Amino acid sequence: QVSGGDDEIQQLQKALLDYLDENTEIDASLVFSRKFYVAQWFRDTTMETEKAIKSQKDEDSSEGTHHAKDVETTGQIMHRAESRKKFLRSIIKTTPSQFSTLKMNSDTVDYEDACLIVRYLASMRPFAQSFDIYLTQ
């Protein structure tokens, strides 16, 4: 169970990374998986920020006016992106053995929960969200 809010995805990411860290002794490929997820999430954050800022600039140029609300929204986007990047950088800097001290709670995530988390996080990616469009085309 995850509490609501903007950091819901971060909590799920942390739980998944925690699961991967706990099981690296069983399967060495999980070390690669952990690094891949961190890199992919960092890239996604950067891409989402660039798209959001570009779409706001396009809206500003089409309207011909600049609203304070848009500036605030850009600031919020940048703040959220920086907090996500800061979280991911802290994960990168920690070794897998140190990561176990960053656990979100004492409950561990089992295999089924990890699969569910992966499916949920994958559904948030742009390709999964636009899959119906690809099928229609």
TIBAMI-937013 format. One line per field, with one value per atom (N, C-alpha, C, O): atom name; x, y negated, z negated. Coordinates in steps of 0.05 Angstrom, whole numbers, plus 5000, padded with zeros to 4 digits. Atoms other than C-alpha are relative to their C-alpha. Layout:
BEGIN
atom: [CA, ...]
px: [X, ...]
py: [Y, ...]
pz: [Z, ...]
//
This chain:
BEGIN
atom: [N, CA, C, O, N, CA, C, O, N, CA, C, O, N, CA, C, O, N, CA, C, O, N, CA, C, O, N, CA, C, O, N, CA, C, O, N, CA, C, O, N, CA, C, O, N, CA, C, O, N, CA, C, O, N, CA, C, O, N, CA, C, O, N, CA, C, O, N, CA, C, O, N, CA, C, O, N, CA, C, O, N, CA, C, O, N, CA, C, O, N, CA, C, O, N, CA, C, O, N, CA, C, O, N, CA, C, O, N, CA, C, O, N, CA, C, O, N, CA, C, O, N, CA, C, O, N, CA, C, O, N, CA, C, O, N, CA, C, O, N, CA, C, O, N, CA, C, O, N, CA, C, O, N, CA, C, O, N, CA, C, O, N, CA, C, O, N, CA, C, O, N, CA, C, O, N, CA, C, O, N, CA, C, O, N, CA, C, O, N, CA, C, O, N, CA, C, O, N, CA, C, O, N, CA, C, O, N, CA, C, O, N, CA, C, O, N, CA, C, O, N, CA, C, O, N, CA, C, O, N, CA, C, O, N, CA, C, O, N, CA, C, O, N, CA, C, O, N, CA, C, O, N, CA, C, O, N, CA, C, O, N, CA, C, O, N, CA, C, O, N, CA, C, O, N, CA, C, O, N, CA, C, O, N, CA, C, O, N, CA, C, O, N, CA, C, O, N, CA, C, O, N, CA, C, O, N, CA, C, O, N, CA, C, O, N, CA, C, O, N, CA, C, O, N, CA, C, O, N, CA, C, O, N, CA, C, O, N, CA, C, O, N, CA, C, O, N, CA, C, O, N, CA, C, O, N, CA, C, O, N, CA, C, O, N, CA, C, O, N, CA, C, O, N, CA, C, O, N, CA, C, O, N, CA, C, O, N, CA, C, O, N, CA, C, O, N, CA, C, O, N, CA, C, O, N, CA, C, O, N, CA, C, O, N, CA, C, O, N, CA, C, O, N, CA, C, O, N, CA, C, O, N, CA, C, O, N, CA, C, O, N, CA, C, O, N, CA, C, O, N, CA, C, O, N, CA, C, O, N, CA, C, O, N, CA, C, O, N, CA, C, O, N, CA, C, O, N, CA, C, O, N, CA, C, O, N, CA, C, O, N, CA, C, O, N, CA, C, O, N, CA, C, O, N, CA, C, O, N, CA, C, O, N, CA, C, O, N, CA, C, O, N, CA, C, O, N, CA, C, O, N, CA, C, O, N, CA, C, O, N, CA, C, O, N, CA, C, O, N, CA, C, O, N, CA, C, O, N, CA, C, O, N, CA, C, O, N, CA, C, O, N, CA, C, O, N, CA, C, O, N, CA, C, O, N, CA, C, O, N, CA, C, O, N, CA, C, O, N, CA, C, O, N, CA, C, O, N, CA, C, O, N, CA, C, O]
px: [5017, 5000, 5018, 5038, 4985, 5025, 4982, 4959, 5016, 5000, 4999, 5018, 5004, 4974, 5019, 5032, 4983, 5012, 5018, 5018, 4982, 5064, 5023, 5033, 4977, 5116, 4991, 5007, 5010, 5073, 5018, 5025, 4983, 5115, 5028, 5039, 4974, 5179, 4999, 5018, 5003, 5154, 4999, 5011, 5001, 5138, 5027, 5036, 4974, 5205, 5019, 5035, 4982, 5240, 4994, 5012, 5007, 5201, 5011, 5020, 4990, 5220, 5030, 5041, 4971, 5293, 5008, 5029, 4995, 5291, 4997, 5014, 5004, 5263, 5024, 5034, 4978, 5317, 5026, 5042, 4976, 5371, 5000, 5021, 5001, 5347, 5005, 5014, 4998, 5348, 5024, 5025, 4977, 5414, 5018, 5032, 4984, 5446, 4989, 5004, 5013, 5396, 5005, 5011, 4997, 5401, 5018, 5009, 4982, 5461, 4991, 4999, 5010, 5424, 4983, 4978, 5016, 5382, 5016, 5004, 4983, 5441, 4997, 4994, 5004, 5436, 4972, 4969, 5028, 5360, 4997, 4983, 5002, 5367, 5012, 5000, 4987, 5416, 4984, 4982, 5016, 5373, 4976, 4970, 5023, 5311, 5007, 4993, 4992, 5347, 5006, 4997, 4993, 5375, 4975, 4973, 5025, 5308, 4982, 4971, 5016, 5271, 5012, 4997, 4986, 5323, 4994, 4988, 5005, 5315, 4971, 4965, 5029, 5239, 4994, 4979, 5004, 5241, 5009, 4995, 4989, 5284, 4982, 4976, 5017, 5240, 4973, 4963, 5026, 5175, 5003, 4985, 4995, 5204, 5003, 4991, 4996, 5227, 4973, 4968, 5026, 5159, 4981, 4967, 5019, 5120, 5008, 4991, 4991, 5163, 4995, 4987, 5005, 5159, 4971, 4964, 5029, 5083, 4991, 4974, 5008, 5077, 5010, 4996, 4990, 5122, 4983, 4978, 5018, 5079, 4974, 4964, 5025, 5016, 5004, 4987, 4994, 5048, 5003, 4992, 4996, 5069, 4974, 4970, 5025, 5001, 4980, 4964, 5018, 4964, 5010, 4994, 4988, 5012, 5002, 5012, 4998, 5007, 5015, 5017, 4986, 5046, 4987, 4986, 5015, 5008, 5018, 5035, 4985, 5036, 4994, 5011, 5007, 4999, 5018, 5026, 4982, 5042, 5028, 5040, 4973, 5106, 5000, 5019, 5002, 5082, 5000, 5013, 5002, 5066, 5028, 5035, 4973, 5135, 5018, 5034, 4984, 5166, 4993, 5011, 5008, 5126, 5011, 5020, 4989, 5147, 5029, 5039, 4971, 5220, 5006, 5024, 4996, 5214, 4996, 5011, 5006, 5182, 5021, 5030, 4979, 5234, 5026, 5039, 4975, 5291, 4998, 5018, 5003, 5263, 5003, 5014, 4997, 5257, 5029, 5039, 4972, 5327, 5018, 5036, 4985, 5354, 4997, 5016, 5005, 5321, 5016, 5028, 4986, 5350, 5031, 5045, 4972, 5419, 5009, 5030, 4994, 5417, 5001, 5017, 5000, 5401, 5025, 5037, 4976, 5458, 5025, 5043, 4976, 5508, 5003, 5025, 4999, 5490, 5007, 4998, 4994, 5518, 4976, 4961, 5023, 5468, 4999, 4977, 5001, 5489, 4990, 4977, 5009, 5477, 4971, 4958, 5027, 5410, 4980, 4958, 5018, 5380, 4993, 4973, 5006, 5385, 4980, 4969, 5019, 5340, 4972, 4955, 5026, 5280, 4978, 4980, 5023, 5213, 4985, 4973, 5012, 5187, 5011, 5028, 4989, 5201, 4988, 5000, 5012, 5155, 5015, 5024, 4986, 5189, 4980, 4957, 5016, 5161, 5006, 5029, 4995, 5151, 4999, 4995, 4998, 5156, 4975, 4976, 5025, 5082, 4996, 4987, 5002, 5083, 5019, 5012, 4980, 5146, 4990, 4993, 5012, 5112, 4978, 4976, 5022, 5051, 5011, 5001, 4988, 5095, 5012, 5008, 4989, 5132, 4979, 4982, 5022, 5067, 4988, 4982, 5011, 5040, 5018, 5010, 4981, 5103, 5003, 5006, 4999, 5105, 4976, 4977, 5025, 5033, 5001, 4986, 4998, 5054, 5018, 5019, 4982, 5104, 4983, 4961, 5015, 5083, 4991, 4969, 5008, 5083, 4976, 4957, 5023, 5036, 4975, 4953, 5023, 4990, 4989, 4965, 5009, 4986, 4998, 4996, 5001, 4982, 4975, 4976, 5025, 4909, 5003, 4992, 4996, 4930, 5016, 5009, 4984, 4983, 4983, 4986, 5017, 4933, 4980, 4975, 5019, 4882, 5013, 5001, 4986, 4933, 5009, 5021]
py: [5024, 5000, 4975, 4974, 5024, 4932, 4976, 4976, 5024, 4865, 4983, 4983, 5017, 4817, 4977, 4971, 5023, 4758, 5002, 5022, 5001, 4738, 5021, 5030, 4982, 4784, 5029, 5047, 4972, 4847, 5016, 5039, 4985, 4867, 5004, 5026, 4997, 4855, 5022, 5037, 4979, 4900, 5028, 5047, 4974, 4955, 5007, 5030, 4995, 4946, 5009, 5028, 4993, 4950, 5029, 5044, 4972, 5014, 5020, 5041, 4982, 5046, 5003, 5025, 4999, 5027, 5015, 5029, 4986, 5054, 5030, 5046, 4972, 5120, 5011, 5032, 4992, 5124, 5003, 5021, 4999, 5109, 5024, 5037, 4977, 5163, 5026, 5046, 4975, 5216, 5002, 5020, 4998, 5201, 5024, 5033, 4976, 5259, 5025, 5043, 4977, 5307, 4998, 5018, 5003, 5278, 4975, 4953, 5022, 5235, 4980, 4957, 5018, 5206, 4977, 4957, 5021, 5165, 4975, 4953, 5023, 5119, 4982, 4958, 5015, 5100, 4988, 4966, 5010, 5094, 4975, 4956, 5023, 5046, 4975, 4954, 5023, 5002, 4991, 4967, 5007, 5005, 4983, 4963, 5015, 4982, 4972, 4953, 5027, 4924, 4982, 4959, 5016, 4901, 4993, 4971, 5004, 4909, 4979, 4961, 5019, 4870, 4972, 4952, 5026, 4814, 4989, 4965, 5009, 4810, 4992, 4971, 5006, 4811, 4973, 4957, 5026, 4753, 4977, 4957, 5021, 4712, 4996, 4973, 5002, 4728, 4987, 4970, 5011, 4712, 4970, 4954, 5028, 4645, 4984, 4963, 5014, 4626, 4998, 4977, 5001, 4644, 4980, 4965, 5018, 4606, 4971, 4954, 5028, 4543, 4992, 4970, 5006, 4548, 4995, 4976, 5004, 4555, 4973, 4960, 5025, 4495, 4977, 4957, 5021, 4453, 4998, 4976, 5000, 4474, 4986, 4971, 5012, 4453, 4970, 4954, 5028, 4386, 4986, 4964, 5013, 4371, 4999, 4980, 5000, 4390, 4979, 4968, 5019, 4346, 4971, 4952, 5026, 4288, 4985, 4963, 5012, 4273, 5019, 5043, 4984, 4297, 4996, 4974, 5001, 4314, 5008, 5025, 4993, 4318, 5029, 5042, 4972, 4384, 5019, 5040, 4982, 4415, 5000, 5022, 5001, 4392, 5017, 5031, 4984, 4423, 5030, 5046, 4972, 4488, 5010, 5032, 4992, 4489, 5003, 5022, 4998, 4477, 5026, 5039, 4975, 4535, 5024, 5043, 4978, 4581, 5003, 5025, 4999, 4563, 5010, 5025, 4991, 4572, 5030, 5044, 4972, 4640, 5017, 5038, 4986, 4662, 5000, 5021, 5001, 4639, 5018, 5031, 4982, 4676, 5029, 5045, 4973, 4740, 5006, 5028, 4995, 4732, 5002, 5018, 4999, 4719, 5027, 5039, 4974, 4783, 5021, 5038, 4980, 4823, 4997, 5018, 5004, 4792, 5012, 5024, 4989, 4813, 5031, 5044, 4971, 4884, 5009, 5029, 4994, 4883, 5000, 5017, 5003, 4861, 5021, 5026, 4979, 4916, 5027, 5033, 4973, 4985, 5018, 5011, 4983, 5043, 5008, 5010, 4993, 5062, 4977, 4981, 5023, 4991, 4994, 4982, 5006, 4988, 5012, 5002, 4986, 5036, 4982, 4986, 5018, 4981, 4979, 4965, 5020, 4937, 5011, 4998, 4987, 4984, 4982, 4967, 5018, 4949, 5010, 4994, 4989, 4996, 5027, 5037, 4974, 5062, 5022, 5044, 4980, 5100, 5003, 4984, 4996, 5133, 5006, 5014, 4995, 5139, 5027, 5034, 4973, 5209, 4999, 4978, 4999, 5232, 4990, 4975, 5008, 5222, 4970, 4957, 5029, 5152, 4985, 4964, 5012, 5136, 5000, 4980, 4998, 5160, 4979, 4966, 5019, 5117, 4971, 4955, 5026, 5056, 4994, 4972, 5003, 5067, 4995, 4977, 5005, 5072, 4973, 4959, 5027, 5009, 4978, 4960, 5020, 4969, 5001, 4980, 4998, 4995, 4988, 4977, 5011, 4974, 4969, 4957, 5029, 4903, 4989, 4965, 5008, 4901, 4992, 5002, 5010, 4865, 5022, 5020, 4979, 4928, 5015, 5021, 4985, 4965, 4983, 4994, 5017, 4905, 4996, 4990, 5005, 4898, 5026, 5026, 4974, 4973, 5003, 5015, 4999, 4967, 4985, 4994, 5015, 4915, 5016, 5017, 4983, 4962, 5023, 5029, 4979, 5018, 4991, 5005, 5011, 4975, 4994, 4999, 5006, 4952, 5025, 5024]
pz: [5000, 5000, 5000, 4986, 4998, 5019, 4995, 5005, 5005, 4994, 5025, 5041, 4976, 5047, 5000, 4980, 4998, 5072, 5024, 5039, 4977, 5123, 4997, 5017, 5003, 5093, 4999, 4992, 4999, 5102, 5018, 5011, 4981, 5162, 4988, 4992, 5013, 5123, 4980, 4977, 5020, 5068, 5013, 5003, 4985, 5118, 5012, 5011, 4989, 5151, 4978, 4982, 5022, 5084, 4991, 4985, 5008, 5066, 5020, 5013, 4979, 5133, 4998, 5000, 5002, 5125, 4975, 4975, 5025, 5054, 5005, 4996, 4994, 5080, 5017, 5011, 4983, 5134, 4984, 4988, 5017, 5082, 4982, 4979, 5018, 5035, 5014, 5002, 4986, 5089, 5019, 5036, 4983, 5123, 4994, 5012, 5006, 5087, 5014, 5021, 4986, 5120, 5030, 5042, 4971, 5190, 5005, 4999, 4995, 5210, 5021, 5021, 4979, 5269, 4989, 5002, 5012, 5221, 4995, 4993, 5003, 5210, 5025, 5024, 4975, 5284, 5002, 5010, 4999, 5279, 4983, 4991, 5018, 5220, 5013, 5013, 4987, 5258, 5025, 5030, 4976, 5321, 4992, 5004, 5008, 5284, 4991, 4998, 5009, 5251, 5024, 5025, 4976, 5318, 5016, 5026, 4984, 5353, 4987, 5000, 5014, 5299, 5001, 5003, 4997, 5302, 5027, 5030, 4973, 5377, 5004, 5016, 4998, 5372, 4987, 4998, 5014, 5322, 5018, 5020, 4983, 5369, 5024, 5032, 4976, 5430, 4993, 5008, 5008, 5392, 4995, 5003, 5006, 5369, 5026, 5029, 4975, 5439, 5016, 5027, 4986, 5469, 4988, 5002, 5014, 5416, 5005, 5010, 4995, 5425, 5029, 5034, 4971, 5501, 5005, 5020, 4996, 5499, 4989, 5000, 5011, 5454, 5017, 5020, 4983, 5499, 5026, 5036, 4976, 5559, 4994, 5011, 5007, 5522, 4997, 5005, 5004, 5503, 5027, 5030, 4974, 5574, 5016, 5031, 4985, 5603, 4988, 5003, 5013, 5552, 5003, 5004, 4998, 5559, 4974, 4973, 5026, 5485, 4981, 4986, 5020, 5425, 4973, 4962, 5025, 5362, 4977, 4980, 5024, 5292, 4992, 4981, 5006, 5284, 5015, 5004, 4984, 5340, 4988, 4988, 5013, 5306, 4975, 4970, 5024, 5241, 5007, 4994, 4992, 5277, 5010, 5003, 4992, 5310, 4976, 4975, 5024, 5242, 4985, 4974, 5013, 5213, 5014, 5002, 4984, 5270, 4994, 4990, 5004, 5260, 4971, 4967, 5028, 5184, 4997, 4984, 5002, 5191, 5014, 5004, 4985, 5243, 4984, 4982, 5015, 5199, 4975, 4968, 5023, 5138, 5009, 4994, 4990, 5180, 5006, 5000, 4993, 5207, 4975, 4974, 5025, 5137, 4987, 4977, 5011, 5113, 5015, 5003, 4984, 5171, 4997, 4997, 5004, 5161, 4973, 4971, 5026, 5088, 5002, 4988, 4996, 5111, 5014, 5008, 4984, 5161, 4982, 4984, 5017, 5108, 4979, 4969, 5021, 5059, 5013, 5035, 4991, 5068, 4993, 4975, 5007, 5067, 4971, 4960, 5028, 4997, 4982, 4962, 5015, 4972, 5005, 4988, 4993, 5007, 4981, 4977, 5019, 4957, 4976, 4963, 5022, 4905, 5007, 4990, 4990, 4948, 5003, 5016, 4996, 4944, 4991, 4971, 5007, 4942, 4976, 4961, 5024, 4888, 4995, 5010, 5008, 4854, 5017, 5018, 4983, 4901, 5026, 5038, 4975, 4959, 5023, 5018, 4977, 5029, 5010, 5014, 4989, 5055, 5031, 5042, 4971, 5127, 5014, 5033, 4988, 5143, 4998, 5017, 5003, 5115, 5018, 5030, 4982, 5154, 5029, 5043, 4973, 5218, 5003, 5024, 4999, 5202, 5002, 5017, 4999, 5190, 5027, 5038, 4974, 5255, 5021, 5038, 4981, 5293, 4998, 5017, 5005, 5261, 5011, 5025, 4990, 5275, 5030, 5043, 4971, 5346, 5013, 5035, 4989, 5357, 5000, 5015, 5001, 5340, 5023, 5027, 4978, 5399, 5024, 5028, 4977, 5463, 5019, 5030, 4981, 5507, 4990, 5005, 5011, 5460, 5001, 5005, 5000, 5457, 5027, 5030, 4973, 5532, 5016, 5041, 4986, 5548, 5016, 5038, 4985, 5570, 5027, 5047, 4975, 5622, 5019, 5043, 4983, 5649, 5012, 5035, 4990, 5654, 5021, 5040, 4981, 5689, 5027, 5048, 4975, 5740, 5014, 5035]
//
